[in-house]
């Protein structure tokens, strides 16, 4: 991986292909490798930039609390540091929360926006307490108990049973994360603002992509996100859980390519 200093931290990222740029933002407790299928497929037509988000993977781990706004500034700083004035951005789950903040804080850097298995609302009161509990668990007991409990929530049961190699890779990525960083990211997600009221202001071409069997983001939340965006398509996939880029790589890659073309981002 490459590394660059941006927004006060060292950000690790993969950079492949050539052409119009597409920035790929991964999900909670994961790293850039969740986009491997999209990077392999789309690098034929586009330049793919896939960073590890703040505190995750090989990107620098901060010691102080941070917000999703800070993570959005990291993404904008990365683009600036590698001389990309504007890009299409795909955000998966946590990456989608970050993308919403990017649109609010750095709208001129976003040519098109793909929201993958994510939502625009804030945590409910009921959702905030489990995040605190998980943060305590990983700090006290390490990543393995959390990874074992989280994996079944990420994938549709049929995919979970049929793809042991992909499951093992995802679990190993989660187990490799730093517990203190995971706790800080959990706190950032717990305190994220409700962005539904701002969706009407985001006029860039957009797409919502996800799985109908997602156990973490309800399909209705993805439909609400779609309905709130002025120029947006939606594709919710049958038999696909939360990890849509991994479970349905061809469909997700196709929708990203369609968005890039709709935004006029092709060679």
Secondary structure, DSSP 8 states (H G I E B T S, - for coil): -EEEEETTEEEEEEEEE-SEEEEEE--TT--GGGGHHHHHHHTTTEEEEEE--TTSTTS---SS---HHHHHHHHHHHHHHTT-S-EEEEEETHHHHHHHHHHHH-GGGEEEEEEES--SS---HHHHHHHHHHHHHHHHH-HHHHHHHHHHHHS-HHHHHH-HHHHHHHHHHHHTS-HHHHHHHHHHHHT----GGGGGG--SEEEEEEETT-SSS-HHHHHHHHHHSSSEEEEEETT--S-HHHHTHHHHHHHHHHHHHHTT---
